[in-house]
Amino acid sequence: MLISVALVSCKTRPVDNARENLAAVLRDSLGAATNPEVAFRKDSTHLLVQFDTVAFPDLSDSAYAKRAEEIGRFVERHYESAGSIDSITVMAHQLLSPGAWKIRQERTFTAAALR
């Protein structure tokens, strides 16, 4: 699956300090090379947390699912506006060319399941 302009448009909204702070905490925890980005997917109730594939090198589907759930729980604990979200998607993508990514793996969790 290729995604290009659709995800870029998520970044054009006004700065959201809670999302920026969460991205900084993720960067500190997982390393800058993972390039964490935090955006809203559908609306402000669905949080999208994206990483370069460096964060999940060669993980099987079951290992990725477990790691994504751990990250989802981390996000639930550290996102300042966690009470306003219904779901969290954790996604690993690979940059193919400027503005075009390939989604490698993705998992979505309800916020209630991560509490």
DSSP file (Angstrom, degrees, kcal/mol; ACC not computed):
  #  RESIDUE AA STRUCTURE BP1 BP2  ACC     N-H-->O    O-->H-N    N-H-->O    O-->H-N    TCO  KAPPA ALPHA  PHI   PSI    X-CA   Y-CA   Z-CA
    1    1 A M              0   0    0      0, 0.0   102,-1.6     0, 0.0     2,-0.4   0.000 360.0 360.0 360.0 130.8    0.0    0.0    0.0
    2    2 A L  E     -A  102   0A   0    100,-0.2     2,-0.4    98,-0.0   100,-0.2  -0.882 360.0-174.6-107.8 137.7    1.4    3.4   -1.0
    3    3 A I  E     +A  101   0A   0     98,-2.0    98,-2.5    -2,-0.4    96,-0.0  -0.998  17.2 148.5-129.3 131.9    0.5    6.6    0.8
    4    4 A S    >>  +     0   0    0     -2,-0.4     4,-1.1    96,-0.2     3,-0.7   0.378  68.8   9.9-125.3 -97.0    1.6    9.9   -0.3
    5    5 A V  H 3> S+     0   0    0      1,-0.2     4,-2.0     2,-0.2    95,-0.1   0.767 113.0  73.5 -64.6 -28.0   -0.2   13.2    0.0
    6    6 A A  H 3> S+     0   0    0      1,-0.2     4,-0.6     2,-0.2    -1,-0.2   0.895 102.4  39.5 -57.5 -44.3   -2.9   11.9    2.3
    7    7 A L  H X> S+     0   0    0     -3,-0.7     3,-0.7     1,-0.2     4,-0.5   0.831 110.0  59.9 -76.2 -30.8   -0.6   11.7    5.3
    8    8 A V  H >< S+     0   0    0     -4,-1.1     3,-1.5     1,-0.2     4,-0.3   0.881  97.8  59.9 -62.7 -36.7    1.2   14.9    4.5
    9    9 A S  H >< S+     0   0    0     -4,-2.0     3,-1.3     1,-0.3    -1,-0.2   0.785  93.2  66.2 -64.5 -25.6   -2.1   16.8    4.8
   10   10 A C  H X< S+     0   0    0     -3,-0.7     3,-0.7    -4,-0.6    30,-0.3   0.769  96.8  57.0 -64.0 -23.7   -2.4   15.6    8.4
   11   11 A K  T << S+     0   0    0     -3,-1.5    -1,-0.2    -4,-0.5    -2,-0.2   0.519  87.1  76.8 -86.8  -5.4    0.6   17.7    9.3
   12   12 A T  T <  S+     0   0    0     -3,-1.3    -1,-0.2    -4,-0.3    -2,-0.1   0.506  71.3 102.3 -86.9  -2.2   -0.8   21.0    8.0
   13   13 A R  S <  S-     0   0    0     -3,-0.7     3,-0.1    -4,-0.2    -3,-0.0  -0.312  89.6 -77.2 -72.4 162.3   -3.1   21.5   11.1
   14   14 A P        -     0   0    0      0, 0.0    -1,-0.2     0, 0.0     2,-0.0  -0.198  65.5 -79.6 -57.1 154.0   -2.0   24.0   13.7
   15   15 A V        -     0   0    0     -3,-0.1     2,-0.6     1,-0.1     3,-0.1  -0.322  41.7-157.2 -58.9 132.2    0.7   22.8   16.1
   16   16 A D     >  -     0   0    0      1,-0.1     4,-2.4    -3,-0.1     3,-0.4  -0.941   2.7-159.5-114.3 106.6   -0.7   20.5   18.8
   17   17 A N  H  > S+     0   0    0     -2,-0.6     4,-3.0     1,-0.2     5,-0.2   0.842  89.8  57.4 -58.1 -36.1    1.7   20.6   21.8
   18   18 A A  H  > S+     0   0    0      2,-0.2     4,-2.0     1,-0.2    62,-0.3   0.915 110.7  43.2 -62.3 -42.5    0.4   17.3   23.2
   19   19 A R  H  > S+     0   0    0     -3,-0.4     4,-2.4     2,-0.2    -2,-0.2   0.911 115.0  49.4 -68.7 -41.8    1.2   15.5   19.9
   20   20 A E  H  X S+     0   0    0     -4,-2.4     4,-1.9     2,-0.2    -2,-0.2   0.914 111.8  48.9 -63.2 -42.6    4.6   17.3   19.6
   21   21 A N  H  X S+     0   0    0     -4,-3.0     4,-2.2    -5,-0.2    -1,-0.2   0.903 110.7  50.5 -63.9 -41.4    5.4   16.4   23.2
   22   22 A L  H  X S+     0   0    0     -4,-2.0     4,-2.7    -5,-0.2     5,-0.2   0.920 108.4  52.0 -63.3 -43.6    4.5   12.8   22.7
   23   23 A A  H  X S+     0   0    0     -4,-2.4     4,-2.4     1,-0.2    -1,-0.2   0.891 109.8  50.2 -59.5 -39.4    6.7   12.6   19.6
   24   24 A A  H  X S+     0   0    0     -4,-1.9     4,-2.3     2,-0.2    -1,-0.2   0.903 110.6  48.4 -66.0 -41.6    9.6   13.9   21.6
   25   25 A V  H  X S+     0   0    0     -4,-2.2     4,-2.1     2,-0.2    -2,-0.2   0.915 112.8  48.4 -64.9 -42.5    9.0   11.3   24.4
   26   26 A L  H  X S+     0   0    0     -4,-2.7     4,-3.3     2,-0.2     5,-0.4   0.913 110.6  51.3 -62.8 -42.5    8.8    8.6   21.8
   27   27 A R  H  X S+     0   0    0     -4,-2.4     4,-1.9     1,-0.2    -2,-0.2   0.913 111.7  47.4 -60.4 -43.7   12.0    9.8   20.1
   28   28 A D  H  < S+     0   0    0     -4,-2.3    -1,-0.2     1,-0.2    -2,-0.2   0.868 118.5  41.1 -65.2 -36.9   13.8    9.9   23.5
   29   29 A S  H  < S+     0   0    0     -4,-2.1    -2,-0.2    -5,-0.2    -1,-0.2   0.874 128.4  26.2 -80.1 -39.8   12.6    6.3   24.3
   30   30 A L  H  < S-     0   0    0     -4,-3.3    -3,-0.2    -5,-0.2    -2,-0.2   0.586 115.5 -98.2-104.5 -12.7   13.0    4.6   21.0
   31   31 A G    ><  -     0   0    0     -4,-1.9     3,-1.4    -5,-0.4     4,-0.3   0.065  25.9 -96.2 104.1 144.1   15.7    6.6   19.4
   32   32 A A  G >  S+     0   0    0      1,-0.3     3,-1.7     2,-0.2    -1,-0.1   0.798 115.8  69.6 -63.5 -29.2   15.8    9.5   16.9
   33   33 A A  G 3  S+     0   0    0      1,-0.3    21,-0.3    -6,-0.1    -1,-0.3   0.731  88.1  64.9 -63.8 -21.2   16.4    7.1   14.0
   34   34 A T  G <  S-     0   0    0     -3,-1.4    18,-3.1    -7,-0.2    -1,-0.3   0.687  92.9-150.9 -75.0 -16.5   12.9    5.7   14.4
   35   35 A N    <   -     0   0    0     -3,-1.7    -3,-0.1    -4,-0.3    -2,-0.1   0.911  13.5-154.8  50.2  57.8   11.6    9.1   13.4
   36   36 A P        -     0   0    0      0, 0.0     2,-0.4     0, 0.0    15,-0.2  -0.380  13.6-173.6 -66.7 139.3    8.3    9.0   15.3
   37   37 A E  E     -B   50   0A   0     13,-2.2    13,-2.8    -2,-0.1     2,-0.5  -0.990   8.6-157.8-131.0 141.1    5.4   11.2   14.1
   38   38 A V  E     +B   49   0A   0     -2,-0.4     2,-0.3    11,-0.2    11,-0.2  -0.982  26.0 146.9-124.1 127.4    2.1   11.7   15.8
   39   39 A A  E     -B   48   0A   0      9,-2.6     9,-3.6    -2,-0.5     2,-0.4  -0.888  48.9 -97.5-145.4 172.7   -1.0   12.8   13.9
   40   40 A F  E     -B   47   0A   0     -2,-0.3     7,-0.2   -30,-0.3     4,-0.1  -0.842  29.0-164.9 -95.0 138.4   -4.7   12.4   13.8
   41   41 A R  S    S-     0   0    0      5,-2.8    -1,-0.2    -2,-0.4     6,-0.1   0.951  79.4  -4.3 -88.8 -62.0   -6.0    9.8   11.4
   42   42 A K  S    S-     0   0    0      1,-0.4     2,-0.2     4,-0.3    -2,-0.1   0.863 130.6 -34.2 -97.4 -51.0   -9.7   10.4   11.0
   43   43 A D  S >  S-     0   0    0      3,-0.2     3,-1.6     0, 0.0    -1,-0.4  -0.804  84.8 -63.4-154.9-168.5  -10.4   13.2   13.5
   44   44 A S  T 3  S+     0   0    0      1,-0.3     3,-0.1    -2,-0.2    40,-0.0   0.449 125.0  63.8 -74.2   3.5   -9.1   14.2   16.9
   45   45 A T  T 3  S+     0   0    0      1,-0.2    41,-3.2    40,-0.1    42,-1.8   0.528  93.9  64.3 -99.9  -7.3  -10.3   11.0   18.5
   46   46 A H  E <  S- c   0  87A   0     -3,-1.6    -5,-2.8    40,-0.2     2,-0.4  -0.934  71.8-158.9-121.4 109.0   -8.1    8.6   16.4
   47   47 A L  E     -Bc  40  88A   0     40,-2.5    42,-2.9    -2,-0.6     2,-0.5  -0.714   0.6-157.6 -91.1 133.4   -4.3    9.0   17.1
   48   48 A L  E     -Bc  39  89A   0     -9,-3.6    -9,-2.6    -2,-0.4     2,-0.6  -0.953   5.7-170.3-111.8 122.2   -1.8    7.8   14.5
   49   49 A V  E     -Bc  38  90A   0     40,-3.2    42,-2.7    -2,-0.5     2,-0.3  -0.958  12.0-170.9-115.0 114.9    1.7    7.0   15.6
   50   50 A Q  E     -Bc  37  91A   0    -13,-2.8   -13,-2.2    -2,-0.6     2,-0.3  -0.828   7.2-179.2-112.4 144.8    4.1    6.4   12.7
   51   51 A F  E     - c   0  92A   0     40,-2.2    42,-2.9    -2,-0.3   -16,-0.2  -0.966  33.1-108.5-135.0 152.2    7.6    5.1   12.7
   52   52 A D  E >   - c   0  93A   0    -18,-3.1     3,-2.1    -2,-0.3     4,-0.3  -0.468  46.5-103.2 -68.0 156.2   10.3    4.4   10.2
   53   53 A T  G >  S+     0   0    0     40,-1.2     3,-1.5     1,-0.3    -1,-0.1   0.651 112.9  84.1 -61.1 -14.3   10.8    0.7    9.8
   54   54 A V  G 3  S+     0   0    0      1,-0.3    -1,-0.3   -21,-0.3   -20,-0.1   0.822  83.5  60.8 -55.4 -31.2   14.0    1.0   11.8
   55   55 A A  G <  S+     0   0    0     -3,-2.1    -1,-0.3     1,-0.3    -2,-0.2   0.746 116.0  29.7 -69.3 -23.4   11.8    0.8   14.9
   56   56 A F  S X  S-     0   0    0     -3,-1.5     3,-1.0    -4,-0.3     2,-0.3  -0.456  80.1-174.0-134.7  61.1   10.6   -2.7   13.9
   57   57 A P  T 3  S-     0   0    0      0, 0.0    -3,-0.1     0, 0.0    -4,-0.0  -0.425  70.1 -26.0 -67.7 121.1   13.4   -4.4   12.0
   58   58 A D  T 3  S+     0   0    0     -2,-0.3     2,-0.3     1,-0.2    -5,-0.0   0.789  86.6 165.7  51.9  38.9   12.3   -7.8   10.5
   59   59 A L    <   -     0   0    0     -3,-1.0    -1,-0.2     1,-0.1    -3,-0.0  -0.653  35.8-122.5 -84.7 140.9    9.6   -8.5   13.1
   60   60 A S     >  -     0   0    0     -2,-0.3     4,-2.8     1,-0.1     5,-0.2  -0.259  34.0-100.7 -67.8 168.1    7.1  -11.3   12.5
   61   61 A D  H  > S+     0   0    0      1,-0.2     4,-2.5     2,-0.2     5,-0.1   0.908 124.1  47.2 -60.0 -42.1    3.4  -10.3   12.5
   62   62 A S  H  > S+     0   0    0      2,-0.2     4,-1.9     1,-0.2    -1,-0.2   0.895 113.2  47.7 -69.8 -38.1    2.9  -11.6   16.0
   63   63 A A  H  > S+     0   0    0      2,-0.2     4,-2.4     1,-0.2    -2,-0.2   0.890 112.9  49.5 -67.6 -38.8    6.1   -9.9   17.3
   64   64 A Y  H  X S+     0   0    0     -4,-2.8     4,-3.4     2,-0.2     5,-0.3   0.923 108.0  53.8 -64.6 -43.0    5.0   -6.7   15.7
   65   65 A A  H  X S+     0   0    0     -4,-2.5     4,-1.9    -5,-0.2    -2,-0.2   0.908 111.3  45.7 -58.4 -42.4    1.5   -6.9   17.2
   66   66 A K  H  X S+     0   0    0     -4,-1.9     4,-2.1     2,-0.2    -1,-0.2   0.927 115.2  46.2 -67.1 -44.7    3.0   -7.3   20.7
   67   67 A R  H  X S+     0   0    0     -4,-2.4     4,-2.4     1,-0.2    -2,-0.2   0.900 111.7  52.0 -65.3 -40.7    5.5   -4.4   20.2
   68   68 A A  H  X S+     0   0    0     -4,-3.4     4,-2.6     1,-0.2    -1,-0.2   0.891 108.9  50.6 -63.3 -38.8    2.7   -2.2   18.7
   69   69 A E  H  X S+     0   0    0     -4,-1.9     4,-2.4    -5,-0.3    -1,-0.2   0.907 108.9  51.5 -65.6 -40.7    0.5   -2.9   21.7
   70   70 A E  H  X S+     0   0    0     -4,-2.1     4,-2.1     2,-0.2    -2,-0.2   0.920 112.3  46.3 -59.8 -43.7    3.4   -2.0   24.1
   71   71 A I  H  X S+     0   0    0     -4,-2.4     4,-2.9     2,-0.2    -2,-0.2   0.899 109.6  54.6 -66.5 -39.8    3.8    1.3   22.2
   72   72 A G  H  X S+     0   0    0     -4,-2.6     4,-2.5     2,-0.2    -2,-0.2   0.905 109.3  47.4 -59.0 -42.1    0.1    1.9   22.3
   73   73 A R  H  X S+     0   0    0     -4,-2.4     4,-1.9     2,-0.2    -1,-0.2   0.894 111.2  51.5 -65.8 -39.7    0.1    1.5   26.1
   74   74 A F  H  X S+     0   0    0     -4,-2.1     4,-2.0     2,-0.2    -2,-0.2   0.924 111.0  48.2 -60.2 -45.4    3.1    3.8   26.3
   75   75 A V  H  X S+     0   0    0     -4,-2.9     4,-2.5     1,-0.2    -2,-0.2   0.924 108.6  53.6 -61.5 -45.6    1.2    6.4   24.2
   76   76 A E  H  < S+     0   0    0     -4,-2.5    -1,-0.2     1,-0.2    -2,-0.2   0.872 113.6  43.6 -58.0 -38.4   -1.9    6.0   26.3
   77   77 A R  H  < S+     0   0    0     -4,-1.9    -1,-0.2     1,-0.1    -2,-0.2   0.823 122.7  35.4 -76.1 -32.1    0.2    6.8   29.4
   78   78 A H  H  < S+     0   0    0     -4,-2.0     2,-0.6    -5,-0.2    -2,-0.2   0.587  86.5 101.1-105.0 -11.5    2.2    9.7   28.0
   79   79 A Y    ><  -     0   0    0     -4,-2.5     3,-1.7    -5,-0.2     4,-0.2  -0.659  63.0-147.7 -78.9 121.0   -0.2   11.5   25.7
   80   80 A E  T 3  S+     0   0    0     -2,-0.6     3,-0.3   -62,-0.3    -1,-0.2   0.751  97.4  43.9 -61.6 -26.5   -1.4   14.6   27.5
   81   81 A S  T >  S+     0   0    0      1,-0.2     3,-2.1     2,-0.1    -1,-0.3  -0.057  72.6 129.8-108.4  31.2   -4.8   14.4   25.8
   82   82 A A  G X   +     0   0    0     -3,-1.7     3,-1.5     1,-0.3    -1,-0.2   0.809  64.4  65.1 -57.6 -32.2   -5.3   10.7   26.2
   83   83 A G  G 3  S+     0   0    0     -3,-0.3    -1,-0.3     1,-0.3    -2,-0.1   0.672  98.4  55.1 -65.5 -15.9   -8.8   11.1   27.6
   84   84 A S  G <  S+     0   0    0     -3,-2.1     2,-0.3   -40,-0.0    -1,-0.3   0.428  92.3  86.1 -98.8   0.6  -10.0   12.6   24.3
   85   85 A I    <   -     0   0    0     -3,-1.5   -39,-0.2    -4,-0.3   -40,-0.1  -0.802  48.2-171.8-107.4 147.8   -9.0    9.7   22.0
   86   86 A D  S    S+     0   0    0    -41,-3.2    25,-3.2    -2,-0.3    26,-0.5   0.688  72.7  13.5-100.6 -27.2  -10.9    6.6   21.2
   87   87 A S  E     -cD  46 110A   0    -42,-1.8   -40,-2.5    23,-0.3     2,-0.4  -0.984  56.0-150.4-152.5 158.7   -8.3    4.6   19.3
   88   88 A I  E     -cD  47 109A   0     21,-2.7    21,-2.8    -2,-0.3     2,-0.5  -0.999   7.7-160.4-133.8 130.2   -4.6    4.5   18.5
   89   89 A T  E     -cD  48 108A   0    -42,-2.9   -40,-3.2    -2,-0.4     2,-0.5  -0.951   4.1-160.8-110.0 131.3   -2.9    3.2   15.4
   90   90 A V  E     +cD  49 107A   0     17,-2.9    17,-2.2    -2,-0.5     2,-0.4  -0.957  19.2 180.0-109.8 123.9    0.7    2.2   15.4
   91   91 A M  E     -cD  50 106A   0    -42,-2.7   -40,-2.2    -2,-0.5     2,-0.5  -0.970  23.1-156.4-131.9 139.8    2.3    2.0   12.0
   92   92 A A  E     +cD  51 105A   0     13,-2.8    12,-2.7    -2,-0.4    13,-1.5  -0.967  25.0 176.5-110.7 127.4    5.7    1.3   10.5
   93   93 A H  E     -cD  52 103A   0    -42,-2.9   -40,-1.2    -2,-0.5     2,-0.5  -0.913  23.2-140.4-131.4 158.8    6.4    2.7    7.1
   94   94 A Q  E     - D   0 102A   0      8,-2.5     8,-2.6    -2,-0.3     2,-0.5  -0.971  23.3-124.0-119.3 130.2    9.3    2.9    4.7
   95   95 A L  E     + D   0 101A   0     -2,-0.5     6,-0.2     6,-0.2   -43,-0.0  -0.605  29.9 174.3 -73.5 123.2   10.1    6.0    2.7
   96   96 A L  E     -     0   0A   0      4,-2.8     5,-0.2     1,-0.5    -1,-0.2   0.824  68.4 -25.6 -95.1 -42.4   10.2    5.1   -1.0
   97   97 A S  E >  S- D   0 100A   0      3,-1.5     3,-3.0     0, 0.0    -1,-0.5  -0.947  96.8 -52.8-161.2 165.7   10.7    8.6   -2.4
   98   98 A P  T 3  S+     0   0    0      0, 0.0     3,-0.1     0, 0.0    -3,-0.0  -0.241 128.9   5.4 -52.0 120.9    9.9   12.1   -1.1
   99   99 A G  T 3  S+     0   0    0      1,-0.1     2,-0.4   -95,-0.1   -91,-0.2   0.446 113.1  95.6  86.1   0.6    6.2   12.1   -0.2
  100  100 A A  E <   + D   0  97A   0     -3,-3.0    -4,-2.8   -96,-0.1    -3,-1.5  -0.983  46.5 174.6-130.8 124.9    5.6    8.4   -0.8
  101  101 A W  E     -AD   3  95A   0    -98,-2.5   -98,-2.0    -2,-0.4     2,-0.5  -0.883  24.6-139.1-123.5 155.6    5.8    5.7    1.9
  102  102 A K  E     -AD   2  94A   0     -8,-2.6    -8,-2.5    -2,-0.3     2,-0.6  -0.973  23.6-131.7-111.0 125.2    5.1    2.0    1.9
  103  103 A I  E     + D   0  93A   0   -102,-1.6   -10,-0.3    -2,-0.5     3,-0.1  -0.659  25.9 179.2 -76.9 121.4    3.2    0.8    5.0
  104  104 A R  E     -     0   0A   0    -12,-2.7     2,-0.3    -2,-0.6   -11,-0.2   0.893  65.2  -6.5 -88.1 -48.3    5.0   -2.3    6.3
  105  105 A Q  E     - D   0  92A   0    -13,-1.5   -13,-2.8   -41,-0.0    -1,-0.4  -0.990  61.7-179.5-150.1 153.2    2.9   -3.1    9.3
  106  106 A E  E     - D   0  91A   0     -2,-0.3     2,-0.3   -15,-0.2   -15,-0.2  -0.976   4.1-179.3-157.0 137.9    0.0   -1.5   11.2
  107  107 A R  E     - D   0  90A   0    -17,-2.2   -17,-2.9    -2,-0.3     2,-0.4  -0.998  10.8-156.6-140.2 140.7   -2.2   -2.2   14.2
  108  108 A T  E     - D   0  89A   0     -2,-0.3     2,-0.3   -19,-0.2   -19,-0.2  -0.949  12.1-176.2-118.2 137.8   -5.1   -0.3   15.6
  109  109 A F  E     - D   0  88A   0    -21,-2.8   -21,-2.7    -2,-0.4     2,-0.2  -0.964  28.6-116.7-129.8 145.4   -6.2   -0.6   19.3
  110  110 A T  E  >  - D   0  87A   0     -2,-0.3     4,-0.9   -23,-0.2     3,-0.3  -0.582  27.4-125.3 -74.2 147.6   -9.1    1.0   21.1
  111  111 A A  H >> S+     0   0    0    -25,-3.2     3,-0.8     1,-0.2     4,-0.7   0.882 110.9  58.2 -61.6 -36.8   -8.0    3.3   23.9
  112  112 A A  H >4 S+     0   0    0    -26,-0.5     3,-0.7     1,-0.2    -1,-0.2   0.866 101.7  54.5 -61.7 -36.5  -10.0    1.3   26.4
  113  113 A A  H 34 S+     0   0    0     -3,-0.3    -1,-0.2     1,-0.2    -2,-0.2   0.732 107.8  50.9 -69.4 -21.9   -8.1   -1.9   25.5
  114  114 A L  H <<        0   0    0     -4,-0.9    -1,-0.2    -3,-0.8    -2,-0.2   0.556 360.0 360.0 -93.4  -9.0   -4.8   -0.2   26.2
  115  115 A R    <<        0   0    0     -3,-0.7    -1,-0.2    -4,-0.7    -2,-0.1   0.477 360.0 360.0 -79.1 360.0   -5.8    1.2   29.7
